[in-house]
Amino acid sequence: MKIAVIGGAGVRTVIFINGLLARYKKLNIDKVVLYDIDGEKQKIIGKLCSHVISRKKEELRLEIAENPIEAITGADYIVTTLRVGGDHSRVTDESIALKEGVIGQETTGVGGFSMAVRTIPVLLEYCELIRLHAPNAWIFNFTNPSGLVTQALKSAGYDRIIGICDAPSSTKFRMAKLLGVEEKDLYVEFFGLNHLSWIRSVKIGEKEVLQDLLQDDSFLNKVQEFSMFDPELLRSIGFLPNEYLYYYYHREKALENIQKSGETRGRTIEAVNCEMMKELKNMDMDADPEGALQIFLYYMALRESSYMSIETGSGKREEIKRGALEVPDGMGYAGVMLDCIEGLQSEKGYSLVLSVENNGCIKGLSDQDVIEVTCNVSKSGIHPVPIGEVPEPSYLLIRLIKMYEKLTIEAVRTKSKDTAIQALTLHPLINSYSLAKKLVEQYDEAYGMF
């Protein structure tokens, strides 16, 4: 079986390949083909991936495609992981937002809006190629904002698409570690939208422990995703949060911390990636592949250690030393995708958090609305667990963001600036017509969106 990666020059591809090596034989995968419009960067990332494979003496075949049709044709599974506009577009998105006094995070609010408007038309073109050249392939969309983008592709009639985000699985991993239980013995049930979801059930075996955990300040402070929230807030809503709800529940704190730092996540990522690529371009990777891999791992560790430190004001920066760094196991995005593939091939299946169509899962949403929810994945298909009615505060926020998503998709489809303004006016992190209009004008000027 063949996996194609569209956007294969992304830095996470190396980690994805390492994660795949542990399971490719079990999943009957024998070939991975990478494709990216940035040929120079793809060549560098491709060499790192090849070394990761050869250092483990594995037999997985890796190829670099010259064009998307070559990559897609014959693929059984396709990963889409794009950043349309490159790293600097994220800096532009954040800068425009902050100038107007709003958060410009790349998935939430106006930053996510800008990224989606740039990305949806490109992904629709790839999906049409997939329809023609690999119509039976499953598409795993890693591209942010994952939920909104997946909704756009589903709404355009492309059915075999699953939205993937590693935030829920990472949260579950940290919870299990702190609770001293195996991940397989911990059930964590999510509902909501991508980067706007809540945990409504936590079971160890058959025992429900969510309310106990909500009362345990030590637990809440030790799990990274929960530590940024006021514990009293979490007890009042009765759920554990997706970390991106920080931008909604503690909006002014996030904005103040970003403004006070004089830095943004986008600038940090851009600087790290630029330095890494500069070092790799200036060395002979063929003569010293392990040295090249260690350069890559050093910069990836720098990148990960600063995650959400600006927004939360934590200032956490681990000291990273070069040399002898291990390749991460790739169980983030890759792990969710590979679990999904394994589930689709098995009778028993897996319990996974995915972005899929609602189909009656959350009461009050349409069947076609893409939600992020715990699903049972097996040979019989992908089935969201029944959620039913959810508390009104969560439901109203879900409905509001879903309407924003649909209006954003309509704005892209019709190239309507007016509809784009309507979308941002609704968003709780904007919530102003005059501000929405100003933002749309500036993003349109920067990118020629409409």
C-alpha positions as CSV (number, residue, x, y, z in Angstrom):
1,M,0.0,0.0,0.0
2,K,1.1,3.5,-0.7
3,I,0.9,6.8,1.3
4,A,1.3,10.1,-0.4
5,V,2.2,13.2,1.5
6,I,1.2,16.5,-0.1
7,G,3.3,19.2,1.6
8,G,6.1,16.7,2.2
9,A,8.7,19.4,2.8
10,G,7.1,20.3,6.1
11,V,9.5,19.7,9.0
12,R,7.1,17.3,10.7
13,T,7.5,14.9,7.8
14,V,10.7,13.5,9.3
15,I,8.9,12.7,12.6
16,F,5.9,11.3,10.6
17,I,8.3,8.9,8.8
18,N,9.9,7.8,12.1
19,G,6.4,7.0,13.6
20,L,5.5,5.1,10.5
21,L,8.6,2.9,10.7
22,A,7.2,1.2,13.9
23,R,4.0,0.1,12.2
24,Y,4.3,0.1,8.4
25,K,4.6,-3.7,8.1
26,K,1.6,-4.3,10.3
27,L,-0.4,-1.8,8.2
28,N,0.8,-3.3,4.9
29,I,2.3,0.0,3.8
30,D,5.4,-0.4,1.6
31,K,5.8,3.0,0.0
32,V,5.7,6.7,0.9
33,V,5.8,9.4,-1.8
34,L,6.5,13.0,-0.8
35,Y,5.6,16.0,-2.9
36,D,6.0,19.7,-2.2
37,I,6.0,22.8,-4.4
38,D,9.3,23.8,-2.7
39,G,11.7,21.4,-4.5
40,E,14.8,22.5,-2.7
41,K,13.4,22.1,0.8
42,Q,11.7,18.8,-0.3
43,K,15.2,17.5,-1.3
44,I,16.6,18.3,2.2
45,I,13.6,16.9,4.1
46,G,13.7,13.8,1.8
47,K,17.4,13.2,2.7
48,L,16.6,13.4,6.4
49,C,13.7,11.0,6.0
50,S,15.9,8.5,4.0
51,H,18.5,8.6,6.8
52,V,15.8,7.9,9.5
53,I,14.8,4.9,7.5
54,S,18.3,3.6,6.7
55,R,19.6,4.1,10.3
56,K,16.9,1.6,11.5
57,K,17.6,-0.7,8.5
58,E,14.0,-0.7,7.5
59,E,12.6,-1.6,4.1
60,L,10.1,1.2,3.7
61,R,10.5,2.7,0.2
62,L,10.6,6.5,0.1
63,E,10.2,8.5,-3.2
64,I,10.1,12.2,-4.1
65,A,7.5,13.0,-6.7
66,E,8.1,15.7,-9.4
67,N,4.4,16.6,-9.5
68,P,1.2,16.0,-7.5
69,I,-0.3,13.5,-10.0
70,E,2.8,11.3,-9.7
71,A,2.5,11.4,-5.9
72,I,-1.3,10.8,-5.8
73,T,-1.7,8.1,-8.5
74,G,-2.2,4.7,-6.9
75,A,-2.1,6.0,-3.4
76,D,-4.3,4.3,-0.7
77,Y,-3.8,7.0,1.8
78,I,-3.0,10.7,1.3
79,V,-1.8,13.2,3.9
80,T,-2.5,16.9,3.2
81,T,-0.2,19.2,5.2
82,L,0.1,22.6,3.6
83,R,1.1,26.1,4.6
84,V,0.0,28.2,1.7
85,G,2.2,31.3,1.7
86,G,5.0,29.7,3.7
87,D,6.2,30.5,7.3
88,H,6.2,34.3,6.7
89,S,2.4,34.3,6.0
90,R,1.9,33.3,9.6
91,V,4.0,36.3,10.7
92,T,1.9,38.6,8.4
93,D,-1.4,37.2,9.8
94,E,-0.3,37.8,13.4
95,S,1.1,41.2,12.7
96,I,-2.1,42.5,11.1
97,A,-4.2,41.1,13.9
98,L,-2.1,42.5,16.7
99,K,-2.0,45.9,15.1
100,E,-5.8,45.9,15.4
101,G,-5.7,44.6,19.0
102,V,-6.9,41.1,18.4
103,I,-5.3,37.6,18.7
104,G,-3.9,36.3,15.4
105,Q,-3.3,32.7,16.3
106,E,-3.1,30.5,13.1
107,T,-6.1,28.4,13.8
108,T,-8.3,30.5,16.1
109,G,-9.9,33.8,15.2
110,V,-8.7,36.0,12.4
111,G,-5.3,34.2,11.9
112,G,-7.2,31.0,11.3
113,F,-9.6,32.9,8.9
114,S,-6.7,34.2,6.8
115,M,-5.0,30.8,6.6
116,A,-8.3,29.1,5.7
117,V,-9.1,31.6,2.9
118,R,-5.6,31.1,1.4
119,T,-5.6,27.4,1.8
120,I,-9.1,26.1,0.8
121,P,-8.8,26.9,-2.9
122,V,-5.4,25.1,-3.1
123,L,-6.7,22.0,-1.3
124,L,-9.8,21.9,-3.4
125,E,-7.5,21.6,-6.5
126,Y,-5.6,18.8,-4.9
127,C,-8.8,17.0,-4.0
128,E,-10.0,17.2,-7.5
129,L,-6.7,15.6,-8.7
130,I,-7.3,12.9,-6.0
131,R,-10.8,12.3,-7.3
132,L,-9.4,11.7,-10.8
133,H,-6.2,9.7,-9.9
134,A,-6.9,8.0,-6.6
135,P,-10.7,8.0,-6.1
136,N,-10.7,5.3,-3.4
137,A,-7.9,6.9,-1.3
138,W,-8.6,8.1,2.3
139,I,-7.5,11.7,2.7
140,F,-6.1,12.7,6.2
141,N,-6.1,16.4,6.5
142,F,-3.5,17.7,8.8
143,T,-3.7,21.3,7.3
144,N,-4.7,24.0,9.7
145,P,-7.3,25.2,10.6
146,S,-8.0,21.5,10.3
147,G,-11.7,21.6,11.3
148,L,-12.7,24.5,9.0
149,V,-10.6,23.2,6.1
150,T,-12.1,19.7,6.5
151,Q,-15.6,21.3,6.6
152,A,-14.8,23.1,3.3
153,L,-13.7,19.9,1.5
154,K,-16.7,17.9,2.8
155,S,-19.1,20.7,1.8
156,A,-17.5,20.6,-1.7
157,G,-18.5,16.9,-2.0
158,Y,-15.2,15.1,-1.2
159,D,-16.3,12.4,1.2
160,R,-13.3,10.2,2.1
161,I,-11.7,12.9,4.2
162,I,-10.8,12.8,7.9
163,G,-9.6,15.8,9.9
164,I,-6.6,15.0,12.1
165,C,-5.3,17.0,15.1
166,D,-2.9,15.7,17.7
167,A,-4.1,18.0,20.6
168,P,-6.6,15.5,22.0
169,S,-4.3,12.5,21.8
170,S,-1.4,14.5,23.3
171,T,-3.7,15.5,26.2
172,K,-4.8,11.9,26.8
173,F,-1.1,10.8,26.7
174,R,-0.2,13.3,29.5
175,M,-3.3,12.5,31.5
176,A,-2.5,8.7,31.4
177,K,1.1,9.3,32.4
178,L,0.1,11.5,35.4
179,L,-2.6,9.1,36.5
180,G,-0.2,6.1,36.3
181,V,-2.3,4.1,33.9
182,E,-1.8,2.7,30.4
183,E,-3.3,4.8,27.6
184,K,-5.3,1.8,26.5
185,D,-7.0,1.7,29.9
186,L,-7.9,5.4,29.9
187,Y,-11.1,6.5,28.1
188,V,-11.3,10.2,27.4
189,E,-14.4,11.4,25.5
190,F,-14.2,14.7,23.6
191,F,-17.0,16.7,21.9
192,G,-17.1,20.0,20.0
193,L,-15.1,21.4,17.1
194,N,-11.4,21.3,16.3
195,H,-9.6,23.5,18.7
196,L,-12.9,24.2,20.4
197,S,-13.7,21.0,22.3
198,W,-14.3,19.7,25.8
199,I,-13.7,16.5,27.7
200,R,-17.0,15.3,29.2
201,S,-16.0,11.8,30.4
202,V,-12.8,10.3,31.8
203,K,-12.9,6.6,32.7
204,I,-10.2,4.4,34.2
205,G,-11.6,1.0,33.3
206,E,-15.3,1.4,34.1
207,K,-14.9,4.0,36.7
208,E,-15.8,7.6,35.9
209,V,-13.3,10.0,37.4
210,L,-13.9,13.4,35.6
211,Q,-15.4,15.2,38.6
212,D,-12.7,13.9,40.9
213,L,-10.0,15.3,38.5
214,L,-11.8,18.7,38.3
215,Q,-11.5,18.9,42.1
216,D,-7.8,18.0,42.1
217,D,-5.8,21.2,41.7
218,S,-2.5,19.3,41.7
219,F,-3.7,17.2,38.7
220,L,-4.9,20.4,36.8
221,N,-1.7,22.2,37.4
222,K,0.5,19.3,36.3
223,V,-1.2,18.6,32.9
224,Q,0.1,21.2,30.5
225,E,-3.1,21.6,28.6
226,F,-5.1,22.4,31.8
227,S,-2.5,24.3,33.8
228,M,-3.1,27.6,31.9
229,F,-6.8,27.7,33.0
230,D,-8.3,29.0,36.2
231,P,-9.3,25.8,38.1
232,E,-12.5,27.5,39.3
233,L,-13.5,28.1,35.6
234,L,-13.1,24.4,34.9
235,R,-15.1,23.4,37.9
236,S,-17.9,25.8,36.9
237,I,-18.2,24.4,33.4
238,G,-17.8,20.8,34.6
239,F,-15.6,19.8,31.7
240,L,-11.9,19.6,31.0
241,P,-10.9,21.9,28.0
242,N,-9.0,21.7,24.8
243,E,-6.0,24.0,25.3
244,Y,-7.1,26.3,22.5
245,L,-10.1,27.3,24.6
246,Y,-7.6,29.4,26.4
247,Y,-8.0,32.1,23.7
248,Y,-11.7,32.3,24.5
249,Y,-11.8,31.9,28.2
250,H,-8.7,34.0,28.9
251,R,-8.7,36.2,25.8
252,E,-7.3,39.3,27.4
253,K,-4.6,37.4,29.2
254,A,-3.4,35.8,25.9
255,L,-3.5,39.1,24.1
256,E,-1.7,40.9,26.9
257,N,1.0,38.3,27.1
258,I,1.7,38.3,23.4
259,Q,1.8,42.1,23.2
260,K,4.0,42.3,26.3
261,S,6.5,39.8,25.0
262,G,7.1,41.8,21.8
263,E,7.2,38.4,20.0
264,T,4.8,36.0,18.3
265,R,4.7,32.3,17.8
266,G,4.9,32.8,14.0
267,R,8.1,34.9,14.3
268,T,9.6,32.2,16.6
269,I,8.8,29.4,14.1
270,E,10.0,31.4,11.1
271,A,13.3,32.2,12.8
272,V,13.9,28.6,14.0
273,N,13.1,27.1,10.5
274,C,15.3,29.7,8.7
275,E,18.3,28.9,10.9
276,M,17.7,25.2,10.5
277,M,17.5,25.3,6.7
278,K,20.5,27.6,6.5
279,E,22.7,25.1,8.5
280,L,21.4,22.2,6.5
281,K,22.0,23.9,3.1
282,N,25.5,24.8,4.1
283,M,26.6,21.3,4.9
284,D,27.2,18.1,2.9
285,M,24.3,16.0,4.1
286,D,25.3,13.0,2.1
287,A,28.7,12.9,3.8
288,D,27.3,13.4,7.3
289,P,23.6,12.4,7.4
290,E,23.6,11.8,11.1
291,G,25.0,15.3,11.7
292,A,22.3,16.7,9.5
293,L,19.6,14.8,11.5
294,Q,21.0,16.1,14.8
295,I,20.8,19.7,13.4
296,F,17.2,19.1,12.5
297,L,16.4,17.6,15.9
298,Y,18.0,20.5,17.8
299,Y,15.9,23.0,16.0
300,M,12.7,20.9,16.4
301,A,13.4,20.7,20.1
302,L,13.8,24.5,20.3
303,R,10.5,24.9,18.5
304,E,8.5,22.5,20.7
305,S,10.0,23.8,24.0
306,S,8.5,27.3,23.3
307,Y,5.0,26.0,22.5
308,M,2.3,28.4,23.9
309,S,4.9,30.0,26.2
310,I,4.3,33.4,24.8
311,E,0.5,33.3,24.9
312,T,0.4,31.9,28.5
313,G,3.2,34.1,29.8
314,S,4.9,31.1,31.2
315,G,8.3,31.9,29.6
316,K,9.2,28.3,29.7
317,R,12.4,27.5,27.8
318,E,14.1,24.2,28.3
319,E,17.8,24.2,27.7
320,I,18.5,22.1,24.6
321,K,21.8,20.6,24.0
322,R,23.0,19.6,20.6
323,G,24.0,16.0,19.7
324,A,22.7,12.6,20.5
325,L,19.0,13.7,20.4
326,E,16.4,11.1,19.7
327,V,13.9,11.3,16.9
328,P,10.4,11.7,18.4
329,D,8.3,8.6,18.0
330,G,5.9,10.5,15.8
331,M,2.9,9.5,17.8
332,G,1.2,13.0,17.4
333,Y,-0.5,13.6,14.1
334,A,1.1,10.4,12.6
335,G,0.0,8.3,15.6
336,V,-3.7,9.4,15.2
337,M,-3.5,8.7,11.4
338,L,-1.9,5.3,11.8
339,D,-4.3,4.3,14.6
340,C,-7.1,5.3,12.2
341,I,-5.6,3.2,9.3
342,E,-5.2,0.2,11.7
343,G,-8.7,0.7,13.0
344,L,-10.1,0.7,9.5
345,Q,-8.3,-2.6,8.9
346,S,-9.4,-4.4,12.1
347,E,-12.6,-5.9,13.5
348,K,-12.2,-4.6,17.1
349,G,-11.1,-1.1,16.0
350,Y,-9.9,2.0,18.0
351,S,-11.4,4.8,20.0
352,L,-10.0,8.0,18.4
353,V,-10.7,11.7,18.3
354,L,-11.3,12.8,14.7
355,S,-12.9,15.6,12.7
356,V,-15.9,14.0,11.0
357,E,-19.4,14.8,9.9
358,N,-21.9,15.0,12.8
359,N,-24.5,12.6,11.5
360,G,-26.7,13.0,14.5
361,C,-23.9,12.9,17.1
362,I,-24.5,16.3,18.7
363,K,-28.1,17.3,18.9
364,G,-29.0,20.6,17.2
365,L,-26.2,20.5,14.6
366,S,-26.8,19.4,11.0
367,D,-25.6,16.0,9.9
368,Q,-23.1,17.6,7.5
369,D,-21.5,19.8,10.1
370,V,-17.9,18.6,10.7
371,I,-17.2,18.2,14.5
372,E,-14.3,16.9,16.5
373,V,-15.5,14.0,18.6
374,T,-14.4,10.6,19.9
375,C,-15.1,8.0,17.3
376,N,-15.2,4.2,17.1
377,V,-13.0,3.3,14.0
378,S,-13.1,-0.3,12.6
379,K,-13.8,-2.2,9.4
380,S,-17.4,-1.2,9.7
381,G,-16.4,2.5,9.3
382,I,-16.0,5.6,11.4
383,H,-18.8,6.1,13.9
384,P,-18.9,9.1,16.3
385,V,-20.0,8.2,19.8
386,P,-23.5,9.5,20.6
387,I,-23.2,12.9,22.4
388,G,-26.8,14.1,22.3
389,E,-27.6,17.4,24.0
390,V,-24.7,19.4,25.4
391,P,-24.9,22.2,27.9
392,E,-26.1,25.5,26.4
393,P,-22.9,27.5,27.0
394,S,-20.8,25.0,25.0
395,Y,-23.6,24.5,22.4
396,L,-24.0,28.2,21.7
397,L,-20.2,28.6,21.2
398,I,-20.1,25.6,18.9
399,R,-23.1,26.9,16.9
400,L,-21.5,30.4,16.6
401,I,-18.1,29.1,15.4
402,K,-19.8,26.7,13.0
403,M,-21.7,29.6,11.5
404,Y,-18.5,31.6,11.2
405,E,-16.9,28.6,9.4
406,K,-19.7,28.2,7.0
407,L,-19.7,31.9,6.1
408,T,-15.9,31.8,5.7
409,I,-16.3,28.9,3.3
410,E,-19.0,30.7,1.4
411,A,-16.8,33.8,1.2
412,V,-14.0,31.7,-0.4
413,R,-16.5,30.0,-2.8
414,T,-18.0,33.3,-4.0
415,K,-14.9,35.5,-3.5
416,S,-17.2,37.8,-1.5
417,K,-15.5,40.4,0.8
418,D,-19.0,41.2,2.3
419,T,-19.5,37.6,3.3
420,A,-16.0,37.4,4.8
421,I,-16.8,40.5,6.9
422,Q,-20.0,38.8,8.1
423,A,-18.0,35.8,9.1
424,L,-15.5,37.8,11.2
425,T,-18.2,40.0,12.7
426,L,-19.7,36.8,14.2
427,H,-16.5,35.5,15.6
428,P,-16.3,36.0,19.4
429,L,-12.6,37.0,19.2
430,I,-13.6,39.9,16.8
431,N,-17.3,40.6,17.5
432,S,-17.4,43.9,15.7
433,Y,-18.4,44.9,12.2
434,S,-16.1,47.8,11.9
435,L,-13.2,45.8,13.2
436,A,-14.0,42.9,10.9
437,K,-14.2,45.2,7.9
438,K,-10.8,46.7,8.7
439,L,-9.2,43.3,9.1
440,V,-10.7,41.9,5.9
441,E,-9.4,44.9,4.0
442,Q,-5.9,44.5,5.3
443,Y,-5.7,40.8,4.7
444,D,-7.1,41.3,1.2
445,E,-4.4,43.9,0.6
446,A,-1.7,41.5,1.8
447,Y,-2.8,38.5,-0.2
448,G,-5.4,39.5,-2.8
449,M,-8.0,37.2,-1.4
450,F,-11.2,38.6,-2.9
